[in-house]
Amino acid sequence: MKISLKPLKQQVIVITGASSGIGLATALAAAKKGAKLVLAARNREALADIEEHIKSNGGQAIYVVADVGHREDVIRIADAAIQQFGGFDTWVNDAGVSIYGRLEDVSDEDNRRLFDTNFWGVVYGSLVAADHLKRRGGAIINLGSELSDVAIPLQGMYAASKHAVKGFTDSLRMELGEDKAPVSVTLIKPAGINTPYPEHAKNYTDRELTLPPPVYEPEEVANAILHAAAHPERDIYVGGGSKMMSSMNKYAPGLVDWVNENLMTEQQLKDKPARNREGALHHHGEGGRIYGNYEGHTMKSAYTRASINPVLTGTILAAAGATALAYFGSKRKTQNGKQHANMAPVAKPYNTPPQ
């Protein structure tokens, strides 16, 4: 069956993990395009502020306090969308948590909590959404990662959860296709994104956490998500770095192993002592912030914009090549203290983008 998706201004969009980072960036961008929103996260205060912000700017939104690791909470999200708006057209599974720590050091309790959110949250959200969208038509959009295709040290269980999300998403797409269901299923694979992700991660190390370069702006992911909400896509890589790492792992896995064994751990740590080591694994973290505290250069993604815009397709290879040179040629590391912060002061409820 041919899949036909509505324009964004005619859609009701459910977004989990909507209180910060990519989820918040997507919610604000969707509201500007006229979509009605159902926002879900664990942080009630942040959600209430975001709902008020959207409504004060002429948009329509409701929020549901929910932990996506519990199926009954996910069902409540869908029920709220049906009660308020008569249903939904796109469901975005964005909620996620992380752990920085060697596999042998991380507790079973923490690993299970991570999988409850990152994997089972996607499973519950996708199945609840599919049950509704089989009759209505629409899109399911799951947030994977470049780590859906590649593994790195220090975030081993996070990578495992994103590999699992990819396997589940691909199988779900096949089964819905087998049923001729009018449902698009997209996996978004961002590279490192300048959100509060490292600040929200549980930290088993003794140093502050960061992201390995290249790092991209959250709006790049929001744009990809909203494109997939209106245009059926199988996969979207956000950032040429994500596509590059996936391709290299496919064709030169030994080289990728060597690079990650020798460089990747240090690129995820700052030369600063760890502060909030508990993060937001078991309890919600600070909400209302799109941007994180990444101290290096953040990028827009010509590769991603070209990949979702046929007019720009000719720039894809050039963008990917430039990203590869930047990644492997750069000698800068965020932990050496030589780079300067590019963040403006945080302004509640939303902080400003890098300048």
C-alpha positions as CSV (number, residue, x, y, z in Angstrom):
1,M,0.0,0.0,0.0
2,K,1.3,3.5,-0.9
3,I,2.0,5.5,2.2
4,S,0.7,9.1,2.1
5,L,1.6,11.4,5.0
6,K,-0.1,14.7,5.8
7,P,1.5,18.1,5.7
8,L,2.9,19.0,9.2
9,K,0.3,21.8,9.7
10,Q,-2.4,19.1,9.5
11,Q,-0.8,16.7,11.9
12,V,-1.0,15.7,15.5
13,I,2.6,14.7,16.6
14,V,3.5,12.7,19.7
15,I,7.1,13.3,21.0
16,T,8.6,11.4,23.9
17,G,11.7,12.9,25.6
18,A,10.2,16.3,24.8
19,S,11.5,18.1,27.9
20,S,15.0,18.8,26.5
21,G,17.5,18.4,23.8
22,I,16.4,16.9,20.4
23,G,12.8,16.3,21.7
24,L,12.4,19.9,22.7
25,A,14.0,21.3,19.5
26,T,11.6,19.1,17.5
27,A,8.6,20.2,19.5
28,L,9.3,23.9,19.0
29,A,10.0,23.5,15.3
30,A,6.8,21.4,14.8
31,A,4.8,24.0,16.6
32,K,6.1,26.7,14.3
33,K,4.9,24.7,11.4
34,G,1.4,24.4,12.8
35,A,1.4,20.9,14.1
36,K,-0.6,20.0,17.2
37,L,1.6,18.4,19.9
38,V,1.4,15.8,22.6
39,L,4.6,16.1,24.7
40,A,5.8,13.4,27.0
41,A,8.7,13.1,29.5
42,R,9.3,12.6,33.2
43,N,9.8,16.3,34.1
44,R,6.4,17.8,34.8
45,E,7.7,21.3,35.5
46,A,9.6,21.5,32.2
47,L,6.7,20.1,30.2
48,A,4.3,22.6,31.7
49,D,6.7,25.5,30.8
50,I,7.0,24.2,27.2
51,E,3.3,23.8,26.8
52,E,2.7,27.3,28.0
53,H,5.4,28.6,25.7
54,I,3.9,26.9,22.6
55,K,0.3,28.1,23.5
56,S,1.5,31.7,24.1
57,N,2.9,31.7,20.6
58,G,-0.4,30.5,19.1
59,G,0.3,26.8,19.0
60,Q,-1.6,23.8,20.4
61,A,0.0,21.4,22.8
62,I,-0.7,19.1,25.8
63,Y,1.7,17.2,27.9
64,V,1.7,13.9,29.7
65,V,4.1,13.0,32.5
66,A,5.3,9.5,31.6
67,D,8.2,7.1,31.9
68,V,8.4,5.3,28.6
69,G,10.0,2.3,30.2
70,H,6.5,1.4,31.5
71,R,4.0,0.2,28.9
72,E,1.0,1.6,30.9
73,D,2.5,5.1,30.8
74,V,3.0,4.9,27.0
75,I,-0.7,3.8,26.6
76,R,-1.7,6.9,28.6
77,I,0.2,9.1,26.1
78,A,-1.8,7.6,23.3
79,D,-5.0,7.9,25.2
80,A,-4.4,11.6,25.9
81,A,-3.7,12.3,22.2
82,I,-7.0,10.5,21.2
83,Q,-9.0,12.3,23.9
84,Q,-7.6,15.8,23.1
85,F,-7.2,15.6,19.4
86,G,-9.0,12.6,18.2
87,G,-5.8,10.7,17.4
88,F,-2.3,11.2,16.2
89,D,-0.5,11.1,12.8
90,T,3.2,10.8,13.8
91,W,4.8,9.2,16.9
92,V,8.4,10.2,17.7
93,N,10.3,7.9,20.1
94,D,13.0,10.2,21.3
95,A,13.3,9.5,25.0
96,G,16.7,8.2,25.9
97,V,19.3,8.0,28.7
98,S,23.0,7.1,28.7
99,I,25.8,5.7,30.8
100,Y,29.5,6.5,30.5
101,G,31.5,3.6,32.0
102,R,33.4,0.5,31.1
103,L,31.2,-2.5,30.7
104,E,32.8,-4.4,33.6
105,D,32.1,-1.5,36.0
106,V,28.4,-0.7,35.3
107,S,25.8,-2.3,37.5
108,D,23.1,-4.6,36.2
109,E,20.5,-2.2,37.7
110,D,21.8,0.7,35.7
111,N,22.1,-1.3,32.5
112,R,18.5,-2.5,32.8
113,R,17.3,1.0,33.5
114,L,19.0,2.1,30.3
115,F,17.4,-0.6,28.3
116,D,14.0,0.1,29.8
117,T,14.1,3.6,28.4
118,N,16.2,3.3,25.2
119,F,14.9,-0.1,24.0
120,W,11.6,-1.0,25.7
121,G,10.5,2.7,25.5
122,V,10.9,2.5,21.7
123,V,9.2,-0.9,21.6
124,Y,6.2,0.2,23.6
125,G,5.8,3.5,21.8
126,S,6.2,1.8,18.3
127,L,3.6,-0.9,19.0
128,V,1.1,1.4,20.6
129,A,1.5,3.8,17.7
130,A,1.3,1.1,15.1
131,D,-2.0,-0.2,16.5
132,H,-3.5,3.2,16.0
133,L,-1.8,4.1,12.7
134,K,-2.7,0.9,10.9
135,R,-6.3,2.3,10.7
136,R,-5.4,6.0,10.2
137,G,-2.0,6.0,8.4
138,G,1.0,8.0,9.5
139,A,4.6,7.8,10.6
140,I,6.6,6.1,13.4
141,I,10.0,7.8,13.9
142,N,12.6,6.1,16.1
143,L,15.8,7.8,17.4
144,G,18.7,5.5,16.9
145,S,22.3,6.8,16.7
146,E,25.5,6.5,14.7
147,L,26.0,3.9,17.5
148,S,23.2,1.9,15.9
149,D,25.9,0.9,13.4
150,V,29.2,1.4,15.3
151,A,30.3,0.6,18.8
152,I,32.7,2.7,21.0
153,P,34.3,2.2,24.4
154,L,32.9,3.9,27.5
155,Q,29.3,3.9,26.0
156,G,29.1,0.1,25.3
157,M,25.7,-0.5,26.7
158,Y,24.2,2.6,25.1
159,A,25.6,1.4,21.8
160,A,24.1,-2.0,22.5
161,S,20.7,-0.4,23.1
162,K,20.9,1.5,19.9
163,H,21.8,-1.6,17.9
164,A,18.7,-3.2,19.4
165,V,16.6,-0.3,18.4
166,K,17.8,-0.7,14.8
167,G,17.0,-4.4,14.8
168,F,13.5,-3.8,16.2
169,T,12.8,-0.9,13.9
170,D,13.8,-2.8,10.8
171,S,11.7,-5.8,11.8
172,L,8.7,-3.6,12.6
173,R,9.0,-1.9,9.2
174,M,9.0,-5.3,7.4
175,E,6.0,-6.6,9.4
176,L,3.9,-3.5,8.7
177,G,4.9,-3.7,5.0
178,E,3.8,-7.4,5.0
179,D,0.5,-6.3,6.4
180,K,0.2,-3.5,3.7
181,A,-0.2,-1.0,6.6
182,P,-0.1,2.7,5.5
183,V,2.6,3.4,8.1
184,S,6.1,4.8,7.4
185,V,8.8,3.7,9.8
186,T,12.0,5.7,10.0
187,L,15.2,5.3,11.9
188,I,17.1,8.6,12.6
189,K,20.8,8.1,13.2
190,P,22.4,11.3,14.6
191,A,26.1,11.8,15.1
192,G,27.1,13.6,18.3
193,I,24.6,16.4,19.0
194,N,25.1,19.4,21.2
195,T,22.3,18.6,23.8
196,P,22.5,18.1,27.5
197,Y,23.1,14.4,26.8
198,P,26.5,14.1,28.5
199,E,25.2,16.1,31.5
200,H,22.3,13.7,31.8
201,A,24.4,10.5,31.5
202,K,25.3,8.5,34.6
203,N,29.0,8.8,35.0
204,Y,31.2,6.0,36.2
205,T,34.4,7.9,35.5
206,D,36.1,10.5,37.6
207,R,36.1,13.2,34.9
208,E,33.5,15.4,33.3
209,L,31.9,14.0,30.1
210,T,31.8,15.4,26.6
211,L,31.0,14.2,23.0
212,P,33.6,13.1,20.5
213,P,33.8,15.4,17.4
214,P,32.2,16.1,14.9
215,V,29.3,17.5,16.8
216,Y,26.2,19.0,15.2
217,E,23.4,21.3,16.2
218,P,20.1,19.9,17.6
219,E,18.1,21.7,14.9
220,E,19.7,19.3,12.3
221,V,18.0,16.4,14.0
222,A,14.7,18.2,14.4
223,N,14.7,19.0,10.7
224,A,15.3,15.4,9.8
225,I,12.5,14.2,12.1
226,L,10.0,16.6,10.7
227,H,11.0,15.7,7.2
228,A,10.3,12.0,8.0
229,A,7.0,13.0,9.5
230,A,5.8,14.3,6.1
231,H,7.9,12.1,3.7
232,P,8.4,8.4,4.0
233,E,12.0,7.6,4.6
234,R,13.7,4.4,5.8
235,D,16.8,5.8,7.4
236,I,18.2,9.3,7.8
237,Y,21.8,9.9,9.0
238,V,22.2,13.3,10.7
239,G,25.6,14.6,10.1
240,G,28.1,13.4,7.6
241,G,30.1,12.0,10.5
242,S,27.4,9.5,11.2
243,K,27.3,8.3,7.6
244,M,31.0,8.2,7.4
245,M,31.4,6.1,10.6
246,S,28.7,3.7,9.5
247,S,30.2,3.2,6.0
248,M,33.7,2.8,7.4
249,N,32.5,0.2,9.9
250,K,31.0,-1.7,7.1
251,Y,34.0,-1.6,4.7
252,A,36.9,-1.3,7.1
253,P,35.8,-2.5,10.5
254,G,39.3,-3.2,11.7
255,L,40.4,0.4,11.1
256,V,37.4,1.7,13.0
257,D,38.2,-0.7,15.9
258,W,41.8,0.7,15.9
259,V,40.7,4.3,15.9
260,N,38.1,3.8,18.6
261,E,40.5,1.7,20.8
262,N,43.2,4.4,20.6
263,L,41.3,7.7,20.5
264,M,37.7,7.4,21.5
265,T,37.9,7.1,25.3
266,E,39.9,10.3,25.8
267,Q,37.7,12.2,23.3
268,Q,34.7,11.6,25.6
269,L,36.4,13.0,28.8
270,K,37.3,16.5,29.9
271,D,40.3,17.4,32.1
272,K,37.8,18.4,34.8
273,P,36.7,16.4,37.8
274,A,33.3,14.8,37.6
275,R,30.4,16.6,39.3
276,N,26.9,15.2,39.0
277,R,27.7,11.5,38.4
278,E,24.2,10.2,38.9
279,G,22.8,12.1,35.9
280,A,19.2,11.5,34.8
281,L,19.3,7.7,34.5
282,H,16.9,6.9,37.3
283,H,15.3,10.4,37.8
284,H,14.6,13.2,35.4
285,G,17.3,15.7,34.9
286,E,17.1,19.5,34.3
287,G,14.6,20.2,31.6
288,G,13.9,23.1,29.3
289,R,17.3,23.1,27.6
290,I,18.0,22.4,24.0
291,Y,21.7,22.9,24.0
292,G,24.4,21.2,26.1
293,N,27.8,22.5,27.2
294,Y,30.0,21.2,24.4
295,E,33.1,23.4,24.2
296,G,34.2,22.7,20.7
297,H,32.9,23.7,17.3
298,T,29.4,22.6,16.4
299,M,28.2,22.1,12.8
300,K,25.2,22.2,10.5
301,S,25.0,19.2,8.3
302,A,25.2,19.8,4.5
303,Y,25.2,16.0,4.1
304,T,21.8,15.5,5.8
305,R,20.2,18.5,4.1
306,A,21.3,17.2,0.8
307,S,20.2,13.6,1.5
308,I,16.6,14.8,2.2
309,N,16.6,17.3,-0.6
310,P,17.1,15.9,-4.1
311,V,18.1,19.3,-5.4
312,L,21.1,19.3,-3.1
313,T,22.1,15.6,-3.7
314,G,25.2,16.6,-5.6
315,T,26.8,18.0,-2.5
316,I,26.6,14.8,-0.4
317,L,30.0,13.3,-1.3
318,A,31.8,16.6,-0.9
319,A,30.2,17.1,2.5
320,A,31.0,13.6,3.6
321,G,34.6,14.0,2.4
322,A,35.1,17.2,4.3
323,T,33.7,15.7,7.4
324,A,36.1,12.8,7.2
325,L,39.1,15.1,6.8
326,A,37.9,17.2,9.8
327,Y,37.4,14.1,11.9
328,F,40.7,12.3,11.3
329,G,42.8,15.4,10.7
330,S,41.8,17.5,13.7
331,K,44.3,17.5,16.6
332,R,42.0,19.4,18.9
333,K,40.5,17.6,21.8
334,T,37.8,19.0,24.0
335,Q,39.6,17.8,27.1
336,N,42.9,19.6,26.5
337,G,41.4,22.9,27.7
338,K,42.6,24.8,24.6
339,Q,39.1,25.3,23.1
340,H,36.8,27.9,24.3
341,A,33.1,27.5,25.2
342,N,30.7,28.6,22.4
343,M,27.7,28.6,24.6
344,A,25.7,31.7,25.5
345,P,24.5,31.8,29.1
346,V,21.5,29.5,29.8
347,A,18.2,31.3,29.8
348,K,15.2,29.6,31.2
349,P,13.3,27.8,29.9
350,Y,15.3,27.5,26.7
351,N,19.0,28.2,26.3
352,T,20.4,29.9,23.2
353,P,22.3,28.3,20.3
354,P,26.1,28.4,19.9
355,Q,27.2,31.6,18.2
